[in-house]
Amino acid sequence: MWLIRGDKQYITFIDPKGIRNLKGLFDPKIQLSQTIKSIEYNLSQQHDSIVLNSFIIAGTPFNDVSHWGDRDDFEQYNVFFQNEDKGYIGKIFNKIMEADFID
């Protein structure tokens, strides 16, 4: 998803997927929400108006992966559960626009 607001461009990768077969919260697909910020930092050296984010919309029920952590742990890595987090779309937009409130 690509949003433009004022001078900023928000480029967001949203991946709907099952996560049951991943290797926990430290799987590279889940960690992309963190590593993409390194890419954003490197990019900001030339284009400081670009904000990068990534999210996973999990089709897997939370109970199937709850042994990896609690819901806050998953949200820290931008993983939302499609069938259980009814407000996940609003949470995604809030996280995307966080940079405006920090600047």
C-alpha positions in Angstrom: 0.0 0.0 0.0 1.4 3.4 -0.9 0.0 6.5 0.8 1.1 10.1 0.3 0.4 12.6 3.0 2.0 16.1 2.6 5.6 15.6 1.8 5.8 12.0 3.1 5.3 8.8 1.3 4.3 5.7 3.3 5.2 2.5 1.6 3.7 -0.4 3.4 4.0 -4.1 2.7 0.9 -6.1 3.9 1.2 -9.9 3.8 -1.9 -12.0 4.4 -0.6 -15.4 5.4 -0.8 -18.3 7.7 2.0 -18.2 10.3 1.6 -21.6 12.0 4.6 -23.1 10.1 7.0 -20.2 10.7 9.8 -20.5 13.2 8.3 -18.2 15.9 8.5 -14.4 16.4 12.1 -14.4 15.2 11.3 -15.9 11.8 12.6 -13.5 9.0 9.1 -13.0 7.7 7.9 -11.6 11.1 11.2 -9.8 11.7 10.7 -7.8 8.4 8.8 -5.2 10.4 12.0 -4.5 12.2 14.6 -5.0 9.5 12.6 -2.8 7.1 13.4 0.1 9.4 17.1 -0.4 8.7 16.3 -0.1 5.0 14.3 3.0 5.7 17.2 4.5 7.7 19.6 3.9 4.8 17.1 5.3 2.3 16.6 8.4 4.5 20.1 9.4 3.7 18.9 10.5 0.3 15.1 10.6 0.7 13.9 11.5 4.2 10.3 11.7 3.2 9.8 7.9 2.8 8.4 5.8 5.7 8.6 2.0 5.3 6.5 -0.5 7.2 5.4 -4.2 7.0 2.5 -6.0 8.5 1.3 -9.6 8.6 -2.4 -10.3 8.6 -2.4 -13.8 10.0 -5.1 -16.3 9.0 -3.8 -18.6 11.7 -5.8 -18.4 15.0 -3.9 -16.8 17.8 -4.3 -20.0 20.0 -2.3 -22.0 17.5 0.8 -19.8 18.0 0.2 -18.4 21.5 3.1 -20.3 22.8 5.4 -17.8 20.9 4.2 -14.9 23.0 1.2 -12.8 24.0 -0.8 -10.5 21.7 1.4 -7.5 22.6 4.5 -9.4 21.4 2.8 -10.1 18.1 1.7 -6.5 17.7 5.2 -5.3 18.4 6.2 -7.1 15.2 3.1 -5.9 13.4 1.3 -9.2 13.3 -2.5 -9.0 13.5 -5.0 -11.9 13.6 -7.6 -11.4 10.9 -10.4 -13.3 12.6 -9.7 -12.2 16.2 -8.4 -8.6 15.9 -11.5 -6.9 14.6 -9.9 -3.4 14.7 -6.7 -4.5 12.9 -7.1 -2.2 9.9 -7.4 0.9 12.2 -4.3 -0.3 14.1 -2.4 -0.6 10.9 -3.2 2.9 9.8 -2.4 4.3 13.2 1.1 2.6 13.2 1.7 3.8 9.6 1.0 7.4 10.6 2.9 7.3 13.9 5.9 9.0 12.2 3.8 12.2 11.7 3.2 12.4 15.5 6.9 11.8 16.3 8.2 14.5 13.9 
